[in-house]
Amino acid sequence: MAVPFRRTGKTRKRKRRTHYKLKKPTLVIDKSTGDYILPHKVSPFTGEYKGKQVKQLSEDNE
């Protein structure tokens, strides 16, 4: 098994780990309800996408 010749320093290790971070999701405002939703997705509240009804919602969910 290979063993490093020199020890990895704190600065070098921390520079490498700067990219290990969480990304916050992009949210847009739904025009019909005013709620925040993910972009390019069908609205879970109204079943609309780009102003057109694409999903039938059951009466139980309302």
N, C-alpha and C positions, 0 to 999 in steps of 0.2 A: 504494500500500500504506500502511495506517495505521501511524503511528509514535507510541508513547506520548509524551505531553508531559513527564512526569516519570519518572525511573527508579524501578522497583519495589525497595523496600528489602529488606534481608536478613530482617528480622523478618516482614514481610508474606508474603514468599515461603515462609519456613519454616512459618508458620502454615497456609498453604494446603496444604503438602505433608505435614502431620501425618497425613492420612487415607490416604496411600499406604503401606500396610503389609500384611504378610502375616497371614493368619488361620490359627490352628492348627485342625486338623480336630477335630470332636467325636467322641469315641470312647466306646463302651459295652462292658461285659464280656459276652461270650457266656455264657449260663447253662449250656449243655451242655459247652463245652470250657474256659471260663475265659479265653479269649483276647480281645483287644481287636478290635472290628469297628466299622464305620460303622453308625450307627443307621438303621433302616428299610430294611435290605438283607438279602438272603439270606446266611446264613452260608456262606462258601466251604469250610469244613471239614466241615460236616455236611449242608448243603443244606436246612436248616430255616429257617422264618420264623414267628415267634410260636408256637414249639413244635410246628409241623406240618411234615411232610416235603413240600416243594414242588419239589424238584429231585433227580433221580436222579444219583448220583455213580457214575462208572465205577470198576471195580476197579483200573485202571491208576494212578489218582491216589493211592491209599492206600498 
